[in-house]
Amino acid sequence: MDQESGILFQIITIGNAVKVIAVDEATGTEISLMAPRNTPLPSLKAAAQRKLAYVMNKNKQ
């Protein structure tokens, strides 16, 4: 697991894809997404952060 700004990341390789799991430490909100295996790590983290922010914002409503 990798940690960045209160978000825990887990990246799992599954064949030609990767599964990214991101968890917000403060709220425990968790998301996952799939991407091609050759996607750069910064892009994977950015996509996971955007999705996590979207889900957390949606849950506030």
Backbone hydrogen bonds, N-H to C=O, Kabsch-Sander energy under -0.5 kcal/mol:
donor,donor_aa,acceptor,acceptor_aa,energy
2,D,9,F,-2.4
4,E,7,I,-2.4
7,I,4,E,-1.5
8,L,23,V,-2.9
9,F,2,D,-3.4
10,Q,21,I,-2.5
12,I,19,K,-2.7
14,I,17,A,-3.1
17,A,14,I,-1.7
18,V,35,A,-2.7
19,K,12,I,-3.1
20,V,18,V,-0.5
20,V,33,L,-3.0
21,I,10,Q,-3.0
21,I,19,K,-0.5
22,A,31,I,-2.2
23,V,8,L,-2.3
24,D,29,T,-2.6
25,E,6,G,-3.0
25,E,23,V,-0.5
28,G,24,D,-2.5
31,I,22,A,-2.4
33,L,20,V,-2.0
35,A,18,V,-2.0
37,R,16,N,-2.5
39,T,36,P,-1.8
43,S,40,P,-0.5
44,L,40,P,-1.9
45,K,41,L,-2.5
46,A,42,P,-2.2
47,A,43,S,-2.4
48,A,44,L,-2.3
49,Q,45,K,-2.6
50,R,46,A,-2.3
51,K,47,A,-2.3
52,L,48,A,-2.6
53,A,49,Q,-2.5
54,Y,50,R,-2.3
55,V,51,K,-2.6
56,M,52,L,-2.6
57,N,53,A,-2.3
58,K,54,Y,-2.4
59,N,55,V,-2.2
60,K,56,M,-1.0
61,Q,57,N,-0.7
61,Q,58,K,-0.8
